[in-house]
Amino acid sequence: MSDLIRATRAGPVHLVVLALTVLVFAIGVYSSDRFATPLNLANVQDQMVALAIVALAQTIVILSGGIDLSYAGALSAMCVVFAMLAGDDPASFSLAVVTVLALGVGIGLINGGITAHVGIHPLIVTLGTSTILAGAALLLTNQPTGSVPVFFEDFVYGRAGSVPYGMIFVMALYVLIGTMLWKTRFGTRIYAIGDNEHAASISGLPVRRTKVFVYVLSGVICAIAAIYMTGRFGVGDPRAGVGFDLRSITPVIVGGTLLAGGRGGVLGTFLAVILLAFLGNVLNFLNVSSAFQWIVEGLIIVAAVSFFARRTGK
């Protein structure tokens, strides 16, 4: 257990991310008198929900020593399926939720099964899965389609005071997954496999089974993100997931989780999502084009990976 505690602690990294968040927030306040208004802060929270959910899934996978690039295609396909099935009544909505969650499980089983039992690198497996699913989404429809019930849209856009319901859900989900990682045997296995898969195997840990469960959990969390995104759009967009495969990695790395696995945790990812959301909002207020925002995000990834590589020697 002491090894797990050491693995999940990234105190200096958390402090750096918090300090950068405060700095970005101060720049935002200075740049526009609309930045710190309750309306804008609530909008920033709304915008970070989908990325926060997908980044949580990516954190679990990377901690285990893997990577999941299937989110782009998976989100697109599941958004379309959900919108096509959801309809306007509770029964259809329930069927759509169950179907998309089952689809998430299936995607996870495919990714995890091939990775764990066939031995193909997860980058190749999940990239192939993403491409297949993206094509399937476009076969179903080449334009936004379907709808969601009004009561679900009301929930997705609802707020408790100035805090969106989606943000409350995200915080609860992070607490749940964080508790699973830190307090359960399954979480301990994830850290052990990510830190040294060979040693974990020799120690008798069910490495293959754990890997499959990790990708299944990733698929389920991705399905939750797809359901939320469809509620935000009101329709199923066959291109909804474009960019999420790589965007999901940024907060994981910035938050202190090593790409090699075995070190880091969900708290760092959550703090990094907040930092990146505020950064994007400030850049919008400064009228910085989206192209330059992508450049900034890429530079952040390179800087974070370089920093942690020097600190850990990995």
Residue, then its C-alpha position, 0 to 999 in steps of 0.5 A: m500500500s505504501d507503494l500505491i501512496r507514493a505512486t498517487r502523490a504528485g504534490p509539486v505537480h498539483l501545486v504547479v498546475l494550481a499556480l498556473t491556473v491562478l495565473v491564467f485566471a488573473i490574466g483573464v480578469y485583467s483582459s476582460d471584465r466579462f471573464a470572472t462573471p458567474l455566466n462566463l464561469a458557468n459556461v467554462q464549466d459546461q465546456m470542460v465537462a466532456l473533456a473531463i469525462v474522456a480524460l478520466a477514462q484516458t487516465i485509467v488506461i495510461l496508468s495501466g501502461g496503455i493508451d486509448l486512441s479510440y475515443a474520436g470514432a467511439l464518441s462519434a458513433m455512440c452520439v449518433v446511435f444515442a440520438m437515433l434511439a433516444g426519441d421523446d419518451p422515457a422508455s426510448f431514452s432508457l433503451a438508448v442509454v442501455t444500448v450506448l453503455a453496452l456499446g461502450v462495453g463492447i468497444g472496451l472488450i475489443n480493445g482490451g481483448i486484442t491488446a491483452h491476449v493478442g499482444i498488439h500495441p494498444l496504440i495500433v489497436t485503438l487507432g484502428t478501432s477509432t477509424i472503424l467506428a468513425g466510418a460506421a458513424l458516417l455510414l449511419t448518417n453523414q449529417p447531424t441526426g436524431s434528437v433527445p428528450v426535452f427533459f434530458e436537455d433540461f438536465v444537461y443545461g441545468r444548474a444548481g446556482s451557478v454550478p452546472y449539473g454536468m460539473i457536479f456529475v463530473m466531480a462525483l465521477y472523479v471521486l468515485i474513480g479516484t476511490m476505486l484507484w486508491k482503495t480497491r484491489f483493482g486499483t492497486r493492480i492497475y498501478a502495479i501493471g503500469d509500473n512494471e508489467h513483468a514484475a506484476s505478472i511474476s507476482g501472480l497478478p491477473v495482468r491480462r484480465t485487468k487490462v481487459f477490465v481497464y479498457v472496458l471501464s474506459g469504454v463505459i466512461c466514453a459512453i457516458a461522455a457521448i450521452y452527455m455530448t448528445g444532450r448538449f448538441g440535441v442531435g447525434d453528430p457523426r463528427a462529434g468525437v473528432g480531436f478527442d483522442l489526442r485532446s484527452i491525453t493533454p490533461v493527463i500528462v499535464g496533471g502528472t500522470l506518466l505516459a509510461g504508466g504506474r504514476g499519477g492519478v485523477l486529481g492531477t487530471f482534474l486540475a489540468v482540465i480546469l487549467l486548460a479550460f480557463l486557458g482556452n477561455v482566456l485565449n478566446f477573450l484575447n481573440v487568439s485564433s483556434a489554430f494558435q490555440w492548438i499550437v499552444e496545446g501542443l507546446i504544453i504537451v511537449a513541455a509536460v512530457s519533457f519535464f516528467a521525463r527528466r524528473t523520472g528518467k523514463 
